[in-house]
Amino acid sequence: MIANNTRNCNNTEDSQSHVHEYLGSTMIAQKNQDPHNHRFAGVTSEAIPCGDSHVHQLLGNSDFYEDHHHEVGATTGPAIPVGNGRHVHFVCGTTTFDDGHVHQFIFATLIEDPIGG
């Protein structure tokens, strides 16, 4: 489930652009019954122009815990410069509802094209 953000963005680029790798862990859910979290990793969509910046979308699955997993989907925030012309994106959201609960997540993507010139 990709978050429906109304950031006035649309992907009008005709050529391929960059993507970001991401990895993270959800926050612990069911703290009083069956405390657990999930891990996830993936690659974002290509850049989607948004105002003076751009965003990316992501959608993937978490790992399994006992008998369930969750989908992790979101639209990133705008680019955050980290020096040398590189950037990351902030991401937060909520997983799908599975096995009677959801998990919150918050992370930053990895930099784009880490060995590129």
All heavy atoms as an XYZ file, in Angstrom:
899
protein
N       0.849     -1.167      0.000
C       0.000      0.000      0.000
C       0.897      1.234      0.000
O       1.585      1.504      0.960
C      -0.874     -0.047      1.246
C      -1.686      1.176      1.475
S      -2.823      0.948      2.837
C      -1.825      1.595      4.156
N       0.900      1.986     -1.073
C       1.710      3.191     -1.167
C       0.896      4.359     -0.629
O      -0.262      4.540     -0.987
C       2.154      3.455     -2.613
C       3.096      2.323     -3.055
C       2.814      4.795     -2.758
C       3.592      2.441     -4.454
N       1.527      5.136      0.237
C       0.847      6.276      0.844
C       0.392      7.250     -0.233
O       1.084      7.499     -1.203
C       1.779      6.976      1.825
N      -0.793      7.804     -0.057
C      -1.338      8.757     -1.020
C      -1.001     10.161     -0.558
O      -1.783     10.812      0.099
C      -2.848      8.556     -1.145
C      -3.446      9.470     -2.191
O      -2.728     10.103     -2.949
N      -4.755      9.509     -2.228
N       0.183     10.619     -0.907
C       0.609     11.964     -0.527
C       0.208     12.946     -1.603
O       0.385     12.690     -2.778
C       2.128     12.019     -0.345
C       2.572     11.199      0.835
O       1.803     10.957      1.740
N       3.806     10.760      0.814
N      -0.316     14.080     -1.214
C      -0.702     15.103     -2.179
C       0.373     16.165     -2.193
O       0.231     17.231     -1.630
C      -2.075     15.703     -1.813
O      -2.012     16.168     -0.466
C      -3.171     14.660     -1.939
N       1.484     15.864     -2.851
C       2.617     16.774     -2.900
C       2.699     17.496     -4.236
O       3.689     18.086     -4.563
C       3.908     15.992     -2.675
C       4.076     15.508     -1.263
C       5.525     15.091     -1.090
N       5.787     14.824      0.297
C       6.083     13.631      0.771
N       6.164     12.589     -0.008
N       6.311     13.475      2.048
N       1.682     17.377     -5.074
C       1.669     18.018     -6.379
C       2.869     17.548     -7.208
O       3.596     18.334     -7.780
C       1.665     19.537     -6.234
C       1.035     20.195     -7.431
O       0.405     19.526     -8.237
N       1.200     21.489     -7.539
N       3.061     16.247     -7.245
C       4.191     15.651     -7.930
C       3.683     14.831     -9.097
O       2.636     14.238     -9.036
C       4.939     14.706     -6.996
S       5.441     15.474     -5.457
N       4.482     14.780    -10.165
C       4.192     13.806    -11.202
C       5.449     13.520    -11.984
O       6.325     14.350    -12.122
C       3.006     14.221    -12.068
C       3.319     15.356    -13.010
O       4.193     15.219    -13.855
N       2.606     16.460    -12.878
N       5.523     12.307    -12.478
C       6.724     11.825    -13.150
C       6.613     12.113    -14.637
O       5.957     11.393    -15.364
C       6.900     10.330    -12.883
C       8.280      9.857    -13.257
O       9.080     10.612    -13.798
N       8.565      8.609    -12.968
N       7.253     13.187    -15.096
C       7.168     13.572    -16.500
C       8.486     13.352    -17.229
O       8.614     13.736    -18.382
C       6.765     15.052    -16.622
O       7.739     15.848    -15.945
C       5.388     15.293    -16.022
N       9.473     12.753    -16.560
C      10.757     12.522    -17.202
C      10.642     11.390    -18.212
O       9.970     10.394    -17.981
C      11.815     12.161    -16.159
C      12.133     13.310    -15.222
C      13.213     12.947    -14.218
O      13.813     11.864    -14.354
O      13.443     13.738    -13.308
N      11.301     11.552    -19.388
C      11.268     10.529    -20.427
C      12.416      9.537    -20.305
O      12.370      8.460    -20.876
C      11.313     11.185    -21.812
C      10.035     11.930    -22.112
O       8.980     11.560    -21.564
O      10.094     12.890    -22.898
N      13.479      9.884    -19.603
C      14.619      8.983    -19.482
C      14.721      8.467    -18.050
O      14.139      9.028    -17.134
C      15.908      9.711    -19.863
O      16.132     10.783    -18.980
N      15.484      7.408    -17.897
C      15.654      6.844    -16.561
C      16.417      7.810    -15.675
O      17.255      8.575    -16.142
C      16.401      5.520    -16.644
C      15.587      4.420    -17.262
C      16.301      3.084    -17.164
O      17.443      2.988    -16.726
N      15.612      2.040    -17.574
N      16.106      7.764    -14.404
C      16.799      8.593    -13.419
C      17.354      7.665    -12.340
O      17.462      6.475    -12.558
C      15.845      9.626    -12.841
O      14.758      8.971    -12.203
N      17.667      8.195    -11.193
C      18.290      7.398    -10.145
C      17.262      6.747     -9.225
O      16.099      7.133     -9.202
C      19.236      8.284     -9.328
C      18.503      9.272     -8.486
N      18.011     10.458     -8.979
C      18.158      9.235     -7.174
C      17.400     11.117     -8.002
N      17.482     10.398     -6.903
N      17.732      5.754     -8.476
C      16.953      5.079     -7.445
C      17.791      5.046     -6.169
O      18.962      5.412     -6.182
C      16.572      3.635     -7.856
C      15.663      3.630     -9.072
C      17.816      2.786     -8.106
N      17.192      4.620     -5.071
C      17.895      4.475     -3.793
C      17.622      3.093     -3.217
O      16.502      2.602     -3.281
C      17.391      5.501     -2.765
C      17.704      6.906     -3.099
N      18.801      7.557     -2.596
C      17.053      7.796     -3.889
C      18.807      8.808     -3.059
N      17.760      8.966     -3.849
N      18.638      2.519     -2.626
C      18.441      1.314     -1.824
C      17.921      1.759     -0.459
O      18.194      2.869     -0.012
C      19.754      0.571     -1.646
C      20.346      0.040     -2.927
C      21.757     -0.444     -2.706
O      22.673      0.400     -2.800
O      21.932     -1.637     -2.423
N      17.200      0.853      0.199
C      16.749      1.133      1.560
C      16.726     -0.161      2.356
O      16.630     -1.252      1.801
C      15.373      1.808      1.589
C      14.246      0.977      1.028
C      13.517      0.111      1.839
C      13.893      1.049     -0.315
C      12.481     -0.657      1.334
C      12.856      0.299     -0.827
C      12.158     -0.557      0.003
O      11.133     -1.317     -0.506
N      16.863     -0.030      3.662
C      16.729     -1.155      4.566
C      16.364     -0.614      5.929
O      16.684      0.524      6.264
C      18.013     -1.990      4.646
C      19.243     -1.349      5.257
C      20.140     -2.436      5.829
C      19.987     -0.570      4.206
N      15.657     -1.414      6.690
C      15.261     -0.951      8.000
C      14.542     -2.021      8.787
O      14.392     -3.162      8.339
N      14.083     -1.635      9.955
C      13.297     -2.484     10.842
C      12.081     -1.703     11.292
O      12.165     -0.490     11.513
C      14.099     -2.883     12.079
O      15.209     -3.662     11.729
N      10.988     -2.393     11.438
C       9.790     -1.748     11.974
C       9.962     -1.536     13.471
O      10.812     -2.160     14.108
C       8.537     -2.606     11.739
O       8.660     -3.822     12.490
C       8.323     -2.891     10.266
N       9.111     -0.696     14.023
C       9.082     -0.536     15.473
C       8.367     -1.743     16.076
O       7.599     -2.433     15.401
C       8.374      0.765     15.832
C       9.150      1.970     15.361
S       8.330      3.497     15.832
C       9.348      4.665     14.939
N       8.618     -2.019     17.321
C       8.033     -3.180     17.993
C       6.530     -2.973     18.155
O       6.069     -1.905     18.552
C       8.709     -3.422     19.349
C      10.168     -3.815     19.120
C       7.970     -4.492     20.150
C      10.991     -3.943     20.373
N       5.766     -4.016     17.842
C       4.312     -4.004     18.025
C       3.943     -5.069     19.061
O       4.758     -5.923     19.399
C       3.604     -4.299     16.704
N       2.729     -5.017     19.536
C       2.183     -5.974     20.507
C       3.091     -6.107     21.729
O       3.419     -7.209     22.166
C       1.959     -7.333     19.841
C       0.925     -7.305     18.743
C       0.666     -8.667     18.170
O       1.595     -9.412     17.863
N      -0.612     -9.000     18.015
N       3.465     -4.965     22.288
C       4.442     -4.945     23.391
C       4.018     -5.768     24.606
O       4.873     -6.307     25.303
C       4.717     -3.503     23.813
C       5.488     -2.734     22.771
C       5.789     -1.323     23.201
C       6.527     -0.606     22.086
N       6.794      0.783     22.394
N       2.713     -5.882     24.856
C       2.256     -6.614     26.038
C       1.838     -8.046     25.748
O       1.603     -8.812     26.682
C       1.085     -5.872     26.696
C       1.512     -4.518     27.225
O       2.633     -4.354     27.685
N       0.618     -3.544     27.137
N       1.721     -8.426     24.473
C       1.244     -9.769     24.136
C       2.336    -10.624     23.500
O       2.651    -11.702     23.977
C       0.074     -9.685     23.159
C      -1.098     -8.899     23.683
C      -2.045     -8.525     22.548
O      -1.778     -8.765     21.388
N      -3.158     -7.911     22.906
N       2.867    -10.141     22.399
C       3.856    -10.887     21.616
C       4.806     -9.890     20.962
O       4.768     -9.683     19.752
C       3.131    -11.727     20.555
C       4.068    -12.616     19.773
O       5.199    -12.864     20.251
O       3.678    -13.060     18.676
N       5.664     -9.235     21.750
C       6.508     -8.178     21.197
C       7.406     -8.690     20.068
O       8.070     -9.720     20.221
C       7.334     -7.700     22.383
C       7.109     -8.655     23.486
C       5.951     -9.515     23.147
N       7.383     -7.969     18.949
C       8.216     -8.355     17.819
C       8.310     -7.201     16.830
O       7.533     -6.252     16.880
C       7.651     -9.594     17.113
C       6.382     -9.320     16.390
N       5.155     -9.240     17.021
C       6.146     -9.081     15.068
C       4.221     -8.974     16.130
N       4.792     -8.866     14.933
N       9.281     -7.296     15.941
C       9.392     -6.352     14.839
C       9.740     -7.127     13.577
O       9.858     -8.352     13.608
C      10.402     -5.242     15.140
C      11.817     -5.732     15.160
O      12.095     -6.910     15.401
N      12.747     -4.833     14.905
N       9.888     -6.433     12.472
C      10.202     -7.047     11.190
C      11.301     -6.258     10.503
O      11.415     -5.050     10.693
C       8.974     -7.042     10.270
C       7.825     -7.820     10.776
N       7.616     -9.145     10.456
C       6.781     -7.463     11.574
C       6.518     -9.568     11.035
N       5.989     -8.566     11.719
N      12.066     -6.923      9.651
C      13.081     -6.269      8.838
C      12.592     -6.187      7.396
O      11.761     -6.992      6.971
C      14.391     -7.052      8.881
C      14.985     -7.120     10.276
C      16.132     -8.092     10.347
N      15.610     -9.411      9.991
C      16.375    -10.452      9.676
N      17.683    -10.335      9.669
N      15.847    -11.619      9.363
N      13.127     -5.229      6.651
C      12.759     -5.079      5.246
C      13.900     -4.414      4.490
O      14.752     -3.762      5.082
C      11.468     -4.263      5.089
C      11.521     -2.926      5.768
C      12.034     -1.806      5.116
C      11.074     -2.772      7.080
C      12.099     -0.576      5.747
C      11.123     -1.545      7.714
C      11.636     -0.436      7.041
N      13.913     -4.589      3.170
C      14.928     -3.972      2.316
C      14.384     -3.928      0.896
O      13.494     -4.697      0.534
C      16.220     -4.767      2.357
N      14.925     -3.028      0.082
C      14.492     -2.944     -1.299
C      15.129     -1.790     -2.031
O      16.107     -1.203     -1.571
N      14.547     -1.467     -3.171
C      15.001     -0.372     -4.024
C      13.791      0.479     -4.365
O      12.722     -0.056     -4.693
C      15.668     -0.911     -5.312
C      16.067      0.215     -6.234
C      16.872     -1.766     -4.967
N      13.938      1.795     -4.319
C      12.833      2.712     -4.597
C      12.525      2.772     -6.088
O      13.282      2.274     -6.922
C      13.166      4.147     -4.151
O      14.208      4.657     -4.988
C      13.560      4.206     -2.696
N      11.448      3.465     -6.407
C      11.159      3.823     -7.791
C      12.171      4.862     -8.259
O      12.953      5.388     -7.463
C       9.752      4.420     -7.898
O       9.733      5.720     -7.297
N      12.114      5.194     -9.536
C      12.925      6.293    -10.047
C      12.404      7.602     -9.460
O      11.325      7.652     -8.871
C      12.848      6.333    -11.567
C      13.495      5.113    -12.217
C      13.430      5.177    -13.726
O      13.815      6.211    -14.292
O      12.980      4.192    -14.318
N      13.164      8.662     -9.639
C      12.799      9.975     -9.101
C      11.497     10.470     -9.713
O      11.260     10.323    -10.910
C      13.912     10.978     -9.365
N      10.655     11.067     -8.876
C       9.403     11.691     -9.294
C       9.534     13.176     -8.980
O       9.592     13.549     -7.806
C       8.205     11.084     -8.535
C       8.138      9.561     -8.773
C       6.912     11.776     -8.930
C       7.212      8.838     -7.817
N       9.622     14.038     -9.997
C       9.780     15.470     -9.730
C       8.677     15.977     -8.794
O       7.518     15.588     -8.909
C       9.660     16.114    -11.114
C      10.032     15.030    -12.063
C       9.534     13.753    -11.433
N       9.072     16.853     -7.870
C       8.131     17.375     -6.878
C       8.615     18.752     -6.437
O       9.597     18.853     -5.701
C       8.055     16.426     -5.696
S       6.805     16.884     -4.483
N       7.964     19.805     -6.906
C       8.399     21.150     -6.563
C       9.816     21.378     -7.022
O      10.171     21.076     -8.162
N      10.658     21.883     -6.120
C      12.071     22.119     -6.434
C      12.942     20.898     -6.175
O      14.164     20.980     -6.242
C      12.611     23.289     -5.594
C      11.974     24.608     -5.978
O      11.504     24.719     -7.129
O      11.938     25.513     -5.132
N      12.344     19.772     -5.851
C      13.085     18.565     -5.501
C      12.475     17.369     -6.229
O      11.989     17.495     -7.343
C      13.053     18.360     -3.984
O      13.892     17.287     -3.587
N      12.498     16.228     -5.574
C      11.881     15.017     -6.105
C      11.637     14.067     -4.943
O      12.190     14.242     -3.847
C      12.783     14.363     -7.164
C      14.042     13.796     -6.591
N      15.162     14.574     -6.338
C      14.365     12.540     -6.189
C      16.107     13.819     -5.819
N      15.646     12.579     -5.708
N      10.804     13.070     -5.177
C      10.509     12.020     -4.205
C      10.635     10.678     -4.916
O      10.856     10.617     -6.129
C       9.098     12.176     -3.596
C       8.986     13.482     -2.824
C       8.020     12.078     -4.670
N      10.499      9.598     -4.153
C      10.486      8.234     -4.697
C       9.367      7.474     -4.012
O       8.978      7.806     -2.893
C      11.803      7.506     -4.393
C      13.003      8.154     -4.974
N      13.532      7.786     -6.193
C      13.793      9.144     -4.506
C      14.597      8.514     -6.446
N      14.784      9.354     -5.434
N       8.874      6.434     -4.658
C       7.927      5.537     -4.019
C       8.620      4.214     -3.754
O       9.575      3.849     -4.446
C       6.687      5.331     -4.885
C       5.856      6.592     -4.978
C       4.569      6.372     -5.736
O       4.510      5.558     -6.650
N       3.546      7.104     -5.363
N       8.120      3.498     -2.750
C       8.661      2.182     -2.441
C       7.540      1.275     -1.984
O       6.546      1.729     -1.415
C       9.765      2.268     -1.378
C       9.402      2.857     -0.024
C       9.089      1.763      0.987
C      10.538      3.722      0.477
N       7.695      0.013     -2.279
C       6.726     -1.002     -1.871
C       7.436     -2.333     -1.797
O       8.110     -2.739     -2.751
C       5.574     -1.089     -2.873
C       4.484     -2.109     -2.567
C       3.785     -1.776     -1.251
C       3.479     -2.174     -3.701
N       7.334     -2.996     -0.670
C       7.976     -4.296     -0.499
C       7.369     -5.034      0.668
O       6.415     -4.573      1.300
N       7.939     -6.172      0.969
C       7.482     -7.010      2.077
C       8.507     -7.026      3.193
O       9.706     -6.931      2.942
C       7.271     -8.454      1.604
C       6.105     -8.580      0.667
O       5.085     -7.934      0.838
N       6.259     -9.414     -0.347
N       8.011     -7.196      4.399
C       8.902     -7.420      5.534
C       9.261     -8.902      5.587
O       8.701     -9.721      4.844
C       8.211     -7.012      6.839
O       7.209     -7.967      7.188
N      10.150     -9.253      6.495
C      10.409    -10.667      6.739
C       9.245    -11.265      7.531
O       8.357    -10.546      7.980
C      11.740    -10.854      7.474
C      11.759    -10.225      8.863
O      10.804     -9.522      9.257
O      12.763    -10.420      9.570
N       9.241    -12.590      7.689
C       8.198    -13.279      8.451
C       8.553    -13.318      9.923
O       9.728    -13.448     10.285
C       8.038    -14.721      7.950
C       7.055    -14.853      6.832
C       7.423    -14.560      5.538
C       5.746    -15.259      7.081
C       6.531    -14.685      4.499
C       4.838    -15.385      6.052
C       5.229    -15.094      4.750
N       7.538    -13.228     10.757
C       7.672    -13.508     12.186
C       6.568    -14.505     12.515
O       5.388    -14.204     12.289
C       7.514    -12.245     13.030
C       7.449    -12.546     14.509
C       8.603    -12.868     15.211
C       6.239    -12.554     15.176
C       8.548    -13.178     16.562
C       6.173    -12.857     16.524
C       7.322    -13.173     17.216
O       7.276    -13.489     18.551
N       6.920    -15.657     12.991
C       5.984    -16.750     13.250
C       5.117    -16.994     12.014
O       5.563    -17.600     11.073
C       5.177    -16.490     14.521
C       6.040    -16.556     15.760
C       5.281    -16.353     17.049
O       4.104    -15.945     17.025
O       5.893    -16.598     18.097
N       3.913    -16.493     11.963
C       3.008    -16.845     10.869
C       2.563    -15.661     10.021
O       1.525    -15.726      9.364
C       1.768    -17.543     11.434
C       0.982    -16.651     12.379
O       1.494    -15.572     12.757
O      -0.152    -17.010     12.743
N       3.324    -14.572     10.003
C       2.860    -13.424      9.222
C       4.000    -12.516      8.772
O       5.107    -12.604      9.288
C       1.841    -12.605     10.028
C       2.477    -11.787     11.111
N       2.887    -12.308     12.305
C       2.795    -10.466     11.150
C       3.418    -11.350     13.050
N       3.380    -10.221     12.370
N       3.695    -11.678      7.818
C       4.584    -10.597      7.386
C       3.705     -9.392      7.052
O       2.478     -9.468      7.126
C       5.436    -11.020      6.179
C       4.699    -11.046      4.892
N       3.832    -12.059      4.550
C       4.682    -10.181      3.860
C       3.324    -11.825      3.363
N       3.815    -10.688      2.918
N       4.310     -8.270      6.705
C       3.590     -7.043      6.375
C       4.135     -6.458      5.078
O       5.302     -6.678      4.732
C       3.774     -5.985      7.475
C       3.289     -6.417      8.815
N       2.019     -6.158      9.270
C       3.923     -7.084      9.816
C       1.877     -6.654     10.495
N       3.026     -7.216     10.847
N       3.309     -5.679      4.385
C       3.807     -4.870      3.278
C       4.266     -3.533      3.829
O       3.651     -2.982      4.742
C       2.725     -4.641      2.228
C       2.409     -5.879      1.414
C       1.422     -5.609      0.302
O       0.972     -4.441      0.144
O       1.081     -6.562     -0.407
N       5.363     -3.027      3.265
C       5.922     -1.737      3.639
C       5.849     -0.862      2.393
O       6.484     -1.164      1.391
C       7.389     -1.888      4.110
C       8.005     -0.538      4.412
C       7.471     -2.815      5.316
N       5.053      0.196      2.442
C       4.913      1.078      1.290
C       4.852      2.527      1.722
O       4.287      2.845      2.774
N       5.448      3.404      0.921
C       5.453      4.829      1.272
C       5.964      5.656      0.099
O       6.519      5.122     -0.859
C       6.347      5.073      2.492
N       5.776      6.943      0.213
C       6.416      7.921     -0.657
C       7.425      8.662      0.206
O       7.097      9.087      1.315
C       5.385      8.913     -1.243
O       4.428      8.171     -1.997
C       6.059      9.946     -2.130
N       8.644      8.794     -0.282
C       9.691      9.455      0.502
C       9.414     10.950      0.623
O       8.609     11.497     -0.123
C      11.080      9.295     -0.143
O      11.132     10.081     -1.337
C      11.399      7.844     -0.447
N      10.135     11.587      1.503
C      10.172     13.039      1.538
C      11.109     13.530      0.444
O      11.718     12.730     -0.275
N      11.258     14.843      0.305
C      12.153     15.400     -0.712
C      13.621     15.080     -0.400
O      13.960     14.632      0.698
C      11.891     16.907     -0.645
C      11.275     17.137      0.687
C      10.579     15.871      1.082
N      14.487     15.318     -1.368
C      15.917     15.037     -1.221
C      16.529     15.855     -0.085
O      16.210     17.033      0.095
C      16.648     15.350     -2.531
N      17.422     15.213      0.669
C      18.166     15.867      1.749
C      19.645     15.794      1.375
O      20.241     14.712      1.378
C      17.935     15.149      3.097
C      16.446     15.134      3.444
C      18.769     15.798      4.200
C      16.098     14.201      4.596
N      20.268     16.924      1.032
C      21.684     16.912      0.637
C      22.577     16.417      1.777
O      22.371     16.774      2.936
C      21.989     18.370      0.319
C      20.661     19.018      0.096
C      19.689     18.267      0.964
N      23.571     15.584      1.425
C      24.514     15.078      2.422
C      25.961     15.391      2.047
O      26.878     14.867      2.662
C      24.333     13.557      2.667
C      22.986     13.266      3.299
C      24.525     12.770      1.375
N      26.167     16.243      1.037
C      27.509     16.640      0.634
C      27.957     15.967     -0.651
O      27.433     14.920     -1.043
N      28.906     16.594     -1.319
C      29.464     16.073     -2.566
C      28.407     15.792     -3.628
O      28.536     14.858     -4.416
C      30.301     14.812     -2.313
C      31.512     15.088     -1.468
O      32.106     16.168     -1.543
N      31.888     14.138     -0.640
N      27.331     16.579     -3.638
C      26.277     16.410     -4.630
C      25.372     15.213     -4.409
O      24.548     14.892     -5.244
N      25.515     14.547     -3.303
C      24.710     13.361     -2.990
C      23.541     13.742     -2.088
O      23.529     14.791     -1.463
C      25.562     12.310     -2.283
C      26.815     11.966     -3.026
C      26.584     10.765     -3.856
N      27.854     10.322     -4.409
C      27.980      9.896     -5.635
N      26.945      9.848     -6.420
N      29.138      9.508     -6.092
N      22.571     12.824     -1.994
C      21.417     13.077     -1.136
C      20.799     11.765     -0.664
O      21.090     10.701     -1.200
C      20.364     13.913     -1.869
C      19.699     13.174     -2.990
N      20.237     13.094     -4.256
C      18.551     12.473     -3.033
C      19.445     12.381     -5.041
N      18.404     11.982     -4.319
N      19.948     11.873      0.351
C      19.139     10.770      0.867
C      17.710     11.276      0.978
O      17.429     12.450      0.709
C      19.637     10.271      2.251
C      21.048      9.719      2.150
C      19.548     11.364      3.301
N      16.800     10.405      1.378
C      15.404     10.770      1.595
C      14.931     10.201      2.922
O      15.294      9.085      3.301
C      14.510     10.201      0.485
C      14.807     10.755     -0.860
N      14.130     11.829     -1.378
C      15.714     10.380     -1.794
C      14.606     12.088     -2.588
N      15.569     11.228     -2.856
N      14.094     10.938      3.620
C      13.472     10.514      4.865
C      12.173      9.794      4.515
O      11.443     10.223      3.612
C      13.202     11.753      5.722
C      12.551     11.459      7.036
C      13.270     10.863      8.057
C      11.231     11.794      7.254
C      12.676     10.597      9.277
C      10.627     11.539      8.472
C      11.354     10.943      9.483
N      11.885      8.707      5.231
C      10.679      7.915      4.974
C      10.051      7.523      6.301
O      10.751      7.094      7.221
C      11.011      6.617      4.202
C       9.741      5.885      3.802
C      11.875      6.896      2.983
N       8.739      7.662      6.407
C       8.033      7.149      7.578
C       6.654      6.679      7.149
O       6.116      7.123      6.135
C       7.938      8.180      8.693
S       7.007      9.646      8.265
N       6.100      5.751      7.909
C       4.779      5.246      7.558
C       4.346      4.118      8.456
O       4.934      3.871      9.517
N       3.326      3.412      7.997
C       2.712      2.312      8.723
C       2.589      1.118      7.786
O       2.204      1.281      6.632
C       1.308      2.719      9.222
O       1.432      3.901     10.014
C       0.673      1.625     10.049
N       2.892     -0.055      8.279
C       2.759     -1.269      7.476
C       1.286     -1.616      7.264
O       0.405     -1.023      7.881
C       3.417     -2.477      8.176
O       2.686     -2.774      9.373
C       4.867     -2.214      8.482
N       1.050     -2.636      6.455
C      -0.292     -3.175      6.320
C      -0.710     -3.836      7.634
O       0.127     -4.190      8.466
C      -0.366     -4.208      5.181
O       0.630     -5.208      5.398
C      -0.187     -3.549      3.825
N      -2.018     -4.018      7.793
C      -2.608     -4.655      8.971
C      -2.617     -6.162      8.732
O      -3.312     -6.645      7.828
C      -4.036     -4.131      9.166
C      -4.733     -4.681     10.379
C      -4.525     -4.114     11.617
C      -5.606     -5.756     10.262
C      -5.182     -4.608     12.737
C      -6.264     -6.263     11.368
C      -6.052     -5.685     12.617
N      -1.818     -6.880      9.482
C      -1.740     -8.329      9.357
C      -1.608     -8.932     10.747
O      -0.982     -8.343     11.626
C      -0.532     -8.747      8.509
C      -0.671     -8.280      7.067
O      -1.445     -8.897      6.324
O      -0.016     -7.289      6.702
N      -2.211    -10.099     10.955
C      -2.165    -10.798     12.238
C      -2.646     -9.902     13.383
O      -2.126     -9.945     14.490
C      -0.746    -11.322     12.508
C      -0.707    -12.393     13.591
O      -1.658    -13.202     13.663
O       0.268    -12.409     14.379
N      -3.598     -9.024     13.087
C      -4.224     -8.194     14.114
C      -3.471     -6.944     14.523
O      -3.802     -6.348     15.542
N      -2.476     -6.533     13.749
C      -1.708     -5.351     14.155
C      -0.973     -4.728     12.964
O      -0.875     -5.317     11.892
C      -0.700     -5.707     15.249
C       0.360     -6.642     14.760
N       0.177     -8.007     14.678
C       1.618     -6.410     14.292
C       1.270     -8.568     14.199
N       2.166     -7.622     13.948
N      -0.462     -3.523     13.187
C       0.402     -2.819     12.235
C       1.707     -2.478     12.948
O       1.812     -2.604     14.167
C      -0.238     -1.504     11.701
C      -1.516     -1.796     10.944
C      -0.464     -0.509     12.826
N       2.684     -2.034     12.184
C       3.952     -1.536     12.723
C       4.217     -0.167     12.116
O       3.925      0.059     10.943
C       5.129     -2.439     12.330
C       5.099     -3.801     12.922
N       5.770     -4.125     14.081
C       4.490     -4.937     12.508
C       5.584     -5.407     14.345
N       4.805     -5.917     13.409
N       4.815      0.709     12.880
C       5.314      1.984     12.364
C       6.746      1.768     11.882
O       7.450      0.892     12.378
C       5.301      3.054     13.463
C       3.939      3.288     14.095
C       2.935      3.802     13.091
O       3.207      4.742     12.358
N       1.764      3.185     13.054
N       7.172      2.586     10.910
C       8.566      2.538     10.485
C       9.050      3.942     10.177
O       8.266      4.825      9.837
C       8.781      1.605      9.281
C       7.954      1.945      8.065
C       8.389      2.879      7.133
C       6.747      1.303      7.848
C       7.626      3.174      6.009
C       5.976      1.591      6.723
C       6.421      2.535      5.808
N      10.337      4.144     10.348
C      10.985      5.425     10.078
C      12.442      5.129      9.717
O      13.104      4.369     10.422
C      10.862      6.385     11.284
C      11.423      7.748     10.954
C      11.479      5.808     12.517
C      11.093      8.793     12.024
N      12.906      5.675      8.589
C      14.276      5.427      8.156
C      14.675      6.453      7.107
O      13.858      7.238      6.641
C      14.435      3.998      7.601
C      13.635      3.717      6.365
C      14.187      3.882      5.096
C      12.336      3.264      6.461
C      13.449      3.615      3.955
C      11.588      2.981      5.324
C      12.147      3.160      4.066
N      15.945      6.426      6.742
C      16.460      7.229      5.632
C      16.979      6.272      4.569
O      17.548      5.229      4.893
C      17.575      8.156      6.087
N      16.784      6.628      3.313
C      17.324      5.803      2.235
C      18.845      5.892      2.246
O      19.424      6.778      2.880
C      16.842      6.306      0.854
O      17.355      7.619      0.613
C      15.320      6.293      0.762
N      19.476      5.006      1.529
C      20.921      5.116      1.304
C      21.148      6.142      0.197
O      20.209      6.507     -0.529
C      21.489      3.752      0.908
C      21.259      2.629      1.928
C      21.824      1.317      1.402
C      21.844      2.982      3.275
N      22.373      6.616      0.038
C      22.659      7.598     -1.014
C      22.480      6.971     -2.385
O      22.610      5.755     -2.550
C      24.071      8.216     -0.890
C      25.150      7.147     -1.010
C      24.207      9.018      0.382
C      26.554      7.703     -1.108
N      22.188      7.795     -3.355
C      22.052      7.311     -4.730
C      23.427      7.065     -5.329
O      24.388      7.750     -4.973
C      21.255      8.316     -5.576
C      22.018      9.486     -6.134
C      22.438     10.556     -5.133
O      22.199     10.439     -3.929
O      23.031     11.548     -5.588
N      23.541      6.081     -6.200
C      24.755      5.836     -6.982
C      26.027      5.999     -6.140
O      26.831      6.904     -6.378
C      24.775      6.783     -8.179
C      25.818      6.407     -9.212
O      26.303      5.266     -9.174
O      26.155      7.267    -10.032
N      26.246      5.135     -5.145
C      27.330      5.354     -4.171
C      28.738      5.408     -4.744
O      29.604      6.035     -4.146
C      27.185      4.187     -3.188
C      26.365      3.173     -3.894
C      25.519      3.903     -4.886
N      29.012      4.802     -5.889
C      30.366      4.865     -6.426
C      30.435      5.661     -7.725
O      31.482      5.724     -8.359
C      30.980      3.461     -6.633
C      30.151      2.628     -7.613
C      31.143      2.746     -5.319
C      30.811      1.319     -7.996
N      29.322      6.264     -8.116
C      29.283      7.058     -9.342
C      30.098      8.342     -9.215
O      30.443      8.791     -8.134
N      30.391      8.926    -10.342
C      31.247     10.100    -10.377
C      30.531     11.358    -10.264
O      30.918     12.414    -10.083
